[in-house]
Amino acid sequence: GQSLEQPSEVTAVEGAIVQINCTYQTSGFYGLSWYQQHDGGAPTFLSYNGLDGLEETGRFSSFLSRSDSYGYLLLQELQMKDSASYFCAVRDPYGQNFVFGPGTRLSVLP
Amino acid sequence: DVKVTQSSRYLVKRTGEKVFLECVQDMDHENMFWYRQDPGLGLRLIYFSYDVKMKEKGDIPEGYSVSREKKERFSLILESASTNQTSMYLCASSPKREGLGEQYFGPGTRLTVT
């Protein structure tokens, strides 16, 4: 089976940089995804890492180390609108479904 | 632009009622999913479907069934609603292509069972 761990909460100030970590235990591995969810909204896809290294998309970057079963989402130049929950997810290597981590609630303070 | 729509944003039902939640996607995705989301428990997979008329149980299928008669539509059915099924229900779709990690979610249905 698959299990993922994330910190439950992270707090940072506007303009800062924050890193949200995700560790996983899987019986196989197809890559790590990240999603953002604002209160009352649906999760939206942010990024995907299939191979080791850093993927950058604007202010957001995501990193993966398969040897360490570890990844992180890096948010730079934080804005108030970045306050949301962030989920990491892995794809089941034996099927088409996904397993999500418990989520990290990010609060950005002025 | 991928669009996943769900039939209702808010729904209130009584214990014992049969409840239908509908989901439609317009991107010709093979895979469709139903999750429920509860505070502190994250997203939990109820059922998913990788093709028309095909279905697979997720982590918490008890008390639920699904139907996929057309590629674009995936229905979640609560045969006899109970108060512990009060939750946010999220539908999602994804393409079958390997090497991609994205799912596209609908806006969610907040179901209250009284």
HADDOCK unambig.tbl for C-alpha pairs under 7 A between the chains (distance, minus, plus):
assign (segid A and resid 31 and name CA) (segid B and resid 101 and name CA) 6.94 0.50 0.50
assign (segid A and resid 33 and name CA) (segid B and resid 101 and name CA) 5.64 0.50 0.50
assign (segid A and resid 41 and name CA) (segid B and resid 107 and name CA) 6.28 0.50 0.50
assign (segid A and resid 42 and name CA) (segid B and resid 105 and name CA) 6.11 0.50 0.50
assign (segid A and resid 42 and name CA) (segid B and resid 106 and name CA) 6.40 0.50 0.50
assign (segid A and resid 42 and name CA) (segid B and resid 107 and name CA) 5.09 0.50 0.50
assign (segid A and resid 42 and name CA) (segid B and resid 108 and name CA) 6.45 0.50 0.50
assign (segid A and resid 43 and name CA) (segid B and resid 105 and name CA) 6.27 0.50 0.50
assign (segid A and resid 44 and name CA) (segid B and resid 104 and name CA) 6.84 0.50 0.50
assign (segid A and resid 44 and name CA) (segid B and resid 105 and name CA) 6.88 0.50 0.50
assign (segid A and resid 45 and name CA) (segid B and resid 102 and name CA) 5.95 0.50 0.50
assign (segid A and resid 45 and name CA) (segid B and resid 103 and name CA) 6.72 0.50 0.50
assign (segid A and resid 48 and name CA) (segid B and resid 101 and name CA) 5.56 0.50 0.50
assign (segid A and resid 50 and name CA) (segid B and resid 99 and name CA) 6.76 0.50 0.50
assign (segid A and resid 96 and name CA) (segid B and resid 50 and name CA) 6.99 0.50 0.50
assign (segid A and resid 100 and name CA) (segid B and resid 43 and name CA) 6.24 0.50 0.50
assign (segid A and resid 101 and name CA) (segid B and resid 42 and name CA) 6.95 0.50 0.50
assign (segid A and resid 102 and name CA) (segid B and resid 41 and name CA) 6.25 0.50 0.50
assign (segid A and resid 102 and name CA) (segid B and resid 42 and name CA) 4.67 0.50 0.50
assign (segid A and resid 103 and name CA) (segid B and resid 42 and name CA) 6.34 0.50 0.50
